[in-house]
């Protein structure tokens, strides 16, 4: 591993001091990242259905982690690796939901697939979205903000704390209280628009 990366360092046109030396990143990677592989694989298997893609995910994560570490070594390798894995999974899910136009030779095929969606399922899904929006709107403002930053934007607690200007423990409390309030709302079976 070291020889391969050292040859890349020799070819690196950046001036000395611009980023972290490849040999230093190599050592950090072997010491801090590789021991996390079994836990990382378990995380990926738990969160991704297609087992044949796990090895590709792992390599993509390693590439992203290594490239980022070339700029600056993270304080916590474990947090950084798992945040990178989570973000990569989120990116893949988002891309999987988009039908690339090149993949469809006949646009009528897309219309047929959309028409096959049962009207009652569409109505139920819209109703659930309205209920969810109603439940989120009922949250206290700071809880709502924390939930949206976590669940919609995919930020970490640290990033949320920075964005909201509060401590991580406060964010944790907002997230816990918000999720409990949402669970209570749905478990109580309140219809959308009902009074608290």
C-alpha positions in Angstrom: 0.0 0.0 0.0 2.8 2.4 1.0 4.8 2.1 -2.2 1.8 2.8 -4.4 0.8 5.9 -2.5 4.3 7.2 -2.2 4.7 7.2 -5.9 1.5 9.3 -6.1 3.0 11.7 -3.6 6.1 12.2 -5.8 3.7 13.1 -8.7 1.7 15.5 -6.5 2.2 19.0 -8.0 1.1 20.8 -4.9 3.6 22.7 -2.9 4.9 21.2 0.4 2.5 22.0 3.2 -0.6 22.0 1.0 -2.5 19.1 2.6 -1.3 16.0 4.4 1.6 13.9 3.0 0.5 10.7 1.4 2.8 8.6 3.6 1.2 10.1 6.7 -2.3 9.4 5.3 -1.2 5.9 4.5 -0.1 5.3 8.1 -3.3 6.9 9.5 -5.5 4.9 7.1 -3.9 1.6 8.1 -3.9 2.4 11.8 -7.4 4.1 12.2 -9.6 3.1 9.2 -8.8 -0.5 8.2 -9.6 -1.8 11.7 -13.1 -0.5 11.3 -13.8 -2.7 8.2 -15.8 -5.4 9.9 -18.1 -2.9 11.6 -18.4 -0.9 8.4 -19.3 -4.0 6.4 -21.9 -4.9 9.0 -23.3 -1.3 8.7 -23.5 -1.6 5.0 -25.1 -5.0 5.0 -27.7 -3.7 7.4 -28.5 -0.6 5.4 -28.2 -1.8 1.8 -30.3 -4.6 0.3 -28.2 -5.5 -2.7 -25.3 -7.5 -1.2 -23.5 -7.6 -4.5 -22.8 -3.9 -4.3 -21.3 -3.9 -0.7 -17.7 -4.3 -1.9 -18.1 -1.4 -4.3 -19.5 0.7 -1.5 -16.6 -0.2 0.7 -14.1 0.9 -2.0 -16.0 4.1 -2.7 -16.0 4.9 1.0 -12.2 4.2 1.3 -11.5 6.4 -1.7 -13.6 9.3 -0.3 -12.0 8.9 3.2 -8.5 8.8 1.8 -9.0 11.8 -0.5 -10.5 13.9 2.4 -7.7 12.9 4.7 -5.2 14.2 2.2 -6.6 17.6 2.9 -6.9 17.2 6.6 -6.9 14.2 9.0 -10.2 14.0 10.8 -10.3 14.2 14.6 -12.3 10.9 14.9 -11.7 8.3 12.1 -14.7 6.3 13.2 -17.1 9.1 13.1 -15.7 10.3 9.8 -15.8 6.9 8.1 -19.4 6.2 9.2 -20.6 9.6 8.3 -19.0 9.1 4.8 -20.7 5.7 4.5 -24.1 7.2 5.5 -23.7 10.0 3.1 -22.8 7.7 0.3 -25.8 5.5 1.0 -28.1 8.6 1.0 -26.6 9.7 -2.4 -27.1 6.2 -3.9 -30.8 6.1 -2.7 -31.4 9.6 -4.1 -29.9 8.5 -7.5 -31.9 5.3 -7.5 -35.1 7.2 -7.3 -34.3 9.2 -10.4 -35.0 7.6 -13.8 -32.2 8.8 -16.2 -33.7 9.8 -19.5 -31.0 7.7 -21.3 -32.3 4.6 -19.6 -35.7 4.9 -21.2 -35.8 4.4 -24.9 -39.5 4.9 -25.1 -40.9 7.7 -22.9 -44.4 6.1 -23.1 -43.0 3.2 -21.0 -42.5 5.7 -18.1 -46.1 6.9 -18.5 -47.4 3.3 -18.4 -45.4 2.6 -15.2 -46.8 5.7 -13.6 -50.4 4.9 -14.6 -50.1 1.5 -13.1 -49.7 3.0 -9.6 -53.0 2.3 -7.9 -55.1 5.5 -7.3 -55.9 4.4 -3.8 -52.2 4.0 -3.0 -51.5 7.5 -4.3 -54.3 8.9 -2.1 -53.1 7.0 0.9 -49.5 8.2 0.4 -50.6 11.8 0.0 -52.7 11.5 3.2 -49.7 10.1 5.1 -47.6 13.0 3.8 -50.2 15.5 5.0 -50.3 13.8 8.4 -46.5 13.9 8.6 -46.4 17.6 7.6 -49.1 18.3 10.2 -47.2 16.5 12.9 -43.9 18.2 12.0 -45.7 21.6 12.0 -46.9 21.0 15.5 -43.3 20.5 16.9 -41.7 23.3 18.8 -39.7 25.4 16.4 -36.2 24.3 17.6 -37.2 20.6 17.6 -38.7 21.0 14.1 -35.5 22.7 12.9 -33.3 19.9 14.4 -35.5 17.2 12.9 -35.5 18.8 9.4 -31.7 19.2 9.5 -31.2 15.6 10.5 -33.9 13.8 8.5 -34.1 15.9 5.4 -30.6 17.4 5.0 -28.8 14.4 6.6 -26.6 16.5 8.8 -24.7 15.1 11.8 -25.4 16.2 15.3 -22.2 18.3 15.3 -23.3 20.0 12.0 -26.7 20.6 13.4 -25.3 22.1 16.5 -23.1 24.4 14.5 -26.0 25.5 12.2 -28.3 26.1 15.2 -25.7 27.7 17.4 -26.2 25.3 20.3 -24.3 22.4 21.9 -24.5 18.8 20.7 -26.4 17.7 23.8 -29.0 20.3 23.1 -29.4 19.0 19.6 -29.6 15.4 21.0 -32.4 16.6 23.3 -34.3 18.4 20.5 -34.0 15.3 18.2 -35.2 12.9 21.0 -38.1 15.1 22.0 -39.1 15.7 18.4 -39.0 12.0 17.4 -41.0 11.1 20.6 -43.6 13.8 19.8 -43.9 12.5 16.2 -44.2 8.9 17.4 -46.9 10.0 20.0 -48.8 11.8 17.2 -48.9 8.8 14.9 -49.4 6.2 17.6 -52.3 8.2 19.1 -53.9 8.0 15.6 -54.8 11.6 15.5 -56.1 12.6 12.1 -54.3 15.4 10.3 -55.5 18.8 11.5 -56.8 17.5 14.9 -56.1 19.7 17.9 -53.3 18.7 20.2 
